[in-house]
Amino acid sequence: SDGTLQTGSRPTLYFLTPDGAELVGGETGVWPRRITKNDQTPYTLRHRLEAVRVRLAIDAGAELAELPAPEWIMEQDTQPTKRRSPARSPSDYLILRSVFEGSSRVVFRPDAACHLPIPRPSGSGHKSLLAYFEVDRSTESIPQFARKLPAIEAFLASSTAWQKHWPEVRDPAIVVLVVCPTKRRMQGLARAVS
């Protein structure tokens, strides 16, 4: 238990289903970004909870620094379209999914991303920081994590891949941050990438 439940109580989780999304989209004209296609596994729920904790920490840090609230895209956020084609994979609609073709095909799919406008010291305007997050819970082996590196490298090498996520942003600083649960895990991952 994570300490949030009282003894004997069962957690209740609510999700927007595709049918609910159709109703919301039809009534409002806006397709919801977070739709659950199936029952979420405990692994997926824990992983998303950790991603939300990262988001809350970044939001709190921005507030403490008196910066504007970051704009977020979470891993499960989808493109705003009215209808889904049954011929396409559901992952084709994910916003945070970048496919790179080369000698081999790699897919960059971070757990979350945020746009944080950082005010310039001169006081005129801001510099956009785009931060992409990989939330590591130590559930993958280090070789499994290392297999993500070619996709991360391809994303960072691209001068335009981020524009799919943040089309209104100009000339950003871009980082990919790996959030680890322990210093030991961080050191193990650092050895894998060096």
C-alpha positions in Angstrom: 0.0 0.0 0.0 1.1 3.6 -0.6 -0.4 4.7 2.7 -3.4 6.4 1.1 -6.0 3.8 1.9 -7.7 3.1 5.2 -7.7 -0.5 6.4 -10.4 -2.5 4.6 -11.1 0.1 1.9 -10.8 -0.6 -1.8 -9.6 2.0 -4.2 -12.0 3.1 -6.9 -10.6 4.4 -10.2 -12.6 6.2 -12.9 -11.6 6.4 -16.5 -13.1 7.9 -19.6 -13.9 5.1 -22.0 -14.1 5.5 -25.8 -17.9 5.6 -25.6 -17.7 8.3 -23.1 -15.2 10.2 -25.2 -17.6 10.0 -28.2 -20.3 11.5 -26.0 -18.0 14.3 -24.7 -16.7 15.0 -28.2 -20.1 15.1 -29.7 -21.5 17.4 -27.1 -18.5 19.8 -26.9 -16.8 19.4 -30.3 -13.5 18.7 -28.5 -12.0 15.2 -28.4 -10.7 14.3 -24.9 -6.9 13.8 -24.7 -7.0 11.0 -22.2 -9.1 8.0 -23.1 -8.8 4.5 -21.6 -9.0 1.7 -24.1 -8.9 -1.2 -21.7 -8.4 -2.1 -18.1 -5.2 -0.7 -16.8 -2.7 -3.1 -15.3 -1.3 -2.4 -11.8 2.1 -1.8 -13.4 0.6 0.9 -15.8 -1.2 2.6 -13.0 1.9 2.7 -10.7 3.9 4.1 -13.6 1.4 6.8 -14.4 1.1 7.7 -10.8 4.9 8.2 -10.7 4.7 10.4 -13.9 2.0 12.5 -12.2 4.2 12.9 -9.1 7.0 14.2 -11.3 4.6 16.6 -12.9 3.4 17.8 -9.5 7.0 18.3 -8.4 7.9 20.3 -11.5 4.7 22.4 -11.1 5.5 23.1 -7.5 9.1 24.1 -8.4 7.8 26.5 -11.1 5.4 28.0 -8.6 8.1 28.5 -6.0 10.4 30.1 -8.6 7.5 32.3 -9.6 7.6 30.9 -13.2 4.5 30.4 -15.3 2.8 27.1 -14.9 4.3 24.5 -17.4 2.1 23.2 -20.2 2.1 19.4 -20.1 1.6 16.4 -22.5 1.3 13.1 -20.7 2.2 9.7 -22.4 -1.4 8.7 -22.8 -2.5 12.0 -24.4 -3.9 11.5 -27.9 -4.3 13.7 -30.9 -7.6 15.6 -30.9 -9.5 13.9 -33.7 -13.2 13.2 -33.9 -13.0 9.6 -35.2 -10.5 6.9 -34.8 -9.8 4.6 -37.8 -10.0 0.9 -36.8 -7.3 0.2 -39.4 -4.8 2.2 -37.4 -3.1 1.3 -34.2 -4.2 3.2 -31.1 -0.6 4.2 -30.5 -0.7 6.1 -33.9 -2.8 8.7 -32.1 -0.5 9.4 -29.2 1.0 12.9 -29.2 4.3 11.9 -27.5 5.3 9.3 -30.1 8.0 10.0 -32.6 9.1 7.5 -35.2 12.5 7.7 -36.8 13.4 5.6 -39.8 17.0 5.0 -40.7 19.2 1.9 -40.7 16.7 0.7 -38.1 13.3 2.0 -37.0 13.2 3.5 -33.5 10.3 5.1 -31.6 10.8 7.8 -29.0 7.9 7.6 -26.5 8.6 9.5 -23.3 6.4 9.4 -20.2 5.7 13.1 -20.1 6.8 16.4 -21.6 6.4 20.0 -20.5 7.0 23.4 -22.0 8.3 25.9 -19.4 8.9 29.5 -20.5 11.9 30.8 -18.6 12.0 34.6 -18.4 15.2 36.2 -19.8 17.4 38.0 -17.2 17.0 41.2 -19.3 13.3 41.0 -18.6 12.4 41.0 -22.2 10.7 37.9 -23.4 11.5 34.3 -22.4 13.4 31.2 -23.5 11.4 28.1 -23.9 12.5 24.9 -22.1 11.1 21.7 -23.4 11.6 18.9 -21.0 10.9 15.3 -21.9 10.7 12.8 -19.0 11.5 9.1 -18.7 10.2 8.0 -15.4 12.2 5.0 -14.3 10.8 2.8 -11.5 13.6 0.2 -11.6 11.3 -2.3 -13.1 13.3 -2.7 -16.3 16.8 -4.1 -16.5 19.6 -1.8 -17.4 20.0 -3.4 -20.8 16.3 -2.9 -21.4 16.7 0.8 -20.6 19.8 1.0 -22.8 17.6 -0.1 -25.8 15.7 3.2 -25.4 18.9 5.2 -26.1 18.9 5.1 -29.9 15.4 6.6 -30.0 16.3 9.3 -27.5 19.4 10.1 -29.5 17.4 10.3 -32.7 14.9 12.6 -31.1 17.6 14.9 -29.8 19.4 14.9 -33.1 16.3 16.0 -35.0 15.9 19.7 -35.4 12.1 19.4 -35.9 10.7 16.4 -34.0 9.7 18.5 -31.0 7.5 20.8 -33.3 4.9 18.0 -33.5 4.4 18.4 -29.7 4.9 22.2 -29.4 4.2 23.9 -32.7 3.9 27.3 -31.2 7.3 27.2 -29.6 10.3 28.9 -31.3 14.0 28.1 -30.7 13.7 26.0 -27.5 16.3 24.5 -25.3 15.5 20.7 -25.2 16.4 18.2 -22.5 15.5 14.6 -21.8 15.4 13.9 -18.1 15.5 10.4 -16.6 13.9 10.4 -13.1 15.2 7.5 -11.0 13.9 6.2 -7.6 17.3 5.8 -6.0 20.9 7.2 -6.4 22.1 3.6 -7.0 19.7 3.2 -9.9 20.8 6.6 -11.3 24.4 5.5 -11.1 23.7 2.2 -12.9 21.8 3.9 -15.7 24.6 6.5 -16.0 27.2 3.7 -16.5 24.9 2.2 -19.2 24.8 5.4 -21.2 28.5 6.3 -21.0 
